[in-house]
Amino acid sequence: MIDDIKRRALHRSKILQGQLKGIEKMIENEDYCMDIITQSLAIQKSLSSLNKLILENHLKTHIKEDFSSGSDKRRQHATQELLDLYELTNIRANNK
């Protein structure tokens, strides 16, 4: 993993852990529902940021290597990975 991306991803992961503990405490304390939902949406945004970092790393390492390898099989595999991710993202976006 690229050092800078790894550092940022670990930082984002720690923030997510804190946010999840916070929402758990809010639920236990029976806080106002809208406050819990607001925190939940913030967690989703943080998770999206983490996913973006991991994708950035994958593109800059594995996908780059697969496309520059000269192997048709590796290029096809990388292309299929990206198409699968696109499809998964579209399915999730359309179900919202």
Secondary structure, DSSP 8 states (H G I E B T S, - for coil): --HHHHHHHHHHHHHHHHHHHHHHHHHHTT--HHHHHHHHHHHHHHHHHHHHHHHHHHIIIIIHHHHHS--HHHHHHHHHHHHHHHHHHHHHHHT-
